[in-house]
């Protein structure tokens, strides 16, 4: 396979800093994130300029808290499902594959999966400090 090996249906890095993966499997290992500053610097998916997330959301899934004071620009593309982006004063509902929404610096937001959904999010730059952890179980 020209330098790439398949292991249990998933491709993995083999040579020369090239990584070939499977979004569902790789995303499950890091809360959906495929690329960004939070990856190990030795990983070819480490990047300070850009973040990419393969988000798989069950129906009813929602962001734990609004993102405020945003310093990044983001683009979210609907792959499947029905996904609501919430912004101050209005919402955007993505219903058809390929629909997308983009927002810039200073735009507060949240989201809600109206149906089981898969979305691809690209954000730039990749900066620390925006992780929202799930509440701890009692």
C-alpha positions in Angstrom: 0.0 0.0 0.0 2.8 2.4 -0.8 4.2 2.8 2.8 0.8 2.7 4.6 -0.4 -0.3 6.6 -3.9 -1.1 7.5 -4.4 -2.4 11.1 -7.9 -3.6 11.9 -9.5 -1.4 9.3 -7.7 1.8 10.5 -4.7 3.3 8.8 -1.9 4.8 10.9 1.3 6.8 10.6 4.1 4.8 9.0 6.8 7.0 7.5 7.9 10.6 6.7 5.5 12.4 9.0 2.5 11.2 7.0 -0.6 10.1 8.9 -3.6 8.4 7.2 -6.5 7.8 9.5 -10.2 7.2 9.8 -12.1 10.2 11.3 -14.6 8.2 13.4 -11.8 6.1 15.1 -9.2 8.9 15.5 -11.8 11.4 16.7 -13.0 9.0 19.4 -9.5 9.1 21.0 -9.5 12.9 21.6 -13.0 14.2 22.1 -13.4 14.5 18.3 -10.3 16.5 17.5 -8.2 15.4 14.6 -5.8 18.3 14.4 -4.7 21.2 16.7 -2.2 22.6 19.2 -3.2 20.0 21.8 -1.7 17.0 19.8 1.7 15.9 20.7 4.4 18.0 18.9 5.8 14.8 17.4 2.4 13.9 15.9 2.0 15.3 12.3 -1.5 16.4 13.4 0.0 18.9 15.8 -0.8 22.4 14.5 -0.9 25.9 16.1 -2.6 27.5 13.2 -5.7 25.3 12.8 -8.0 22.9 14.6 -10.2 20.3 12.9 -12.9 18.3 14.7 -15.0 15.4 13.5 -18.0 15.8 15.8 -20.3 12.9 16.3 -23.3 14.0 18.4 -26.3 11.9 19.7 -29.7 13.5 19.5 -30.1 16.0 22.3 -26.3 16.5 22.8 -25.6 20.1 23.7 -22.5 22.2 24.5 -21.9 22.2 28.2 -21.6 26.0 28.3 -21.6 28.9 25.8 -18.3 29.8 24.2 -17.7 33.5 25.0 -14.9 35.9 24.3 -14.0 34.0 21.2 -10.7 34.9 19.6 -11.0 32.4 16.7 -12.8 32.1 13.5 -14.8 28.9 12.9 -16.5 27.0 10.1 -18.9 24.2 10.8 -20.1 21.9 8.0 -23.1 19.4 8.5 -22.2 15.9 7.3 -25.4 14.3 8.5 -28.3 14.9 10.9 -29.9 18.2 12.0 -27.7 20.5 14.0 -28.6 23.9 15.7 -26.0 26.6 16.2 -27.0 29.2 18.8 -25.8 32.8 18.6 -26.9 35.8 20.6 -30.3 36.8 19.2 -30.7 34.0 16.6 -30.1 30.4 15.8 -29.0 28.7 12.6 -30.3 25.1 11.9 -28.3 23.0 9.5 -30.6 20.4 7.9 -29.0 19.3 4.6 -25.6 17.7 4.1 -23.1 20.3 3.1 -24.9 23.3 4.7 -22.4 25.3 6.8 -22.1 28.3 9.1 -19.1 30.4 9.7 -18.5 32.9 12.5 -15.7 35.1 13.6 -13.9 36.5 16.5 -16.1 37.9 19.3 -19.2 35.9 18.3 -20.5 33.9 21.3 -22.1 30.6 20.5 -23.4 27.3 21.6 -24.9 24.3 19.8 -27.5 21.5 20.1 -28.0 18.3 18.1 -31.6 18.1 17.1 -31.0 14.7 15.6 -28.0 12.4 15.7 -25.5 14.5 13.8 -22.0 14.4 12.4 -20.3 17.8 11.8 -16.9 18.9 10.7 -15.5 21.9 12.5 -12.5 23.9 11.4 -11.2 26.7 13.7 -8.3 29.1 13.4 -6.0 29.8 15.1 -5.5 26.9 17.4 -5.3 28.4 20.9 -5.5 26.9 24.4 -8.2 27.8 26.9 -11.6 26.8 25.3 -12.1 23.3 26.5 -15.3 22.7 28.3 -15.2 19.6 30.4 -18.4 17.6 31.0 -19.7 17.9 34.6 -18.4 15.2 36.9 -20.9 12.4 37.8 -22.0 12.1 41.4 
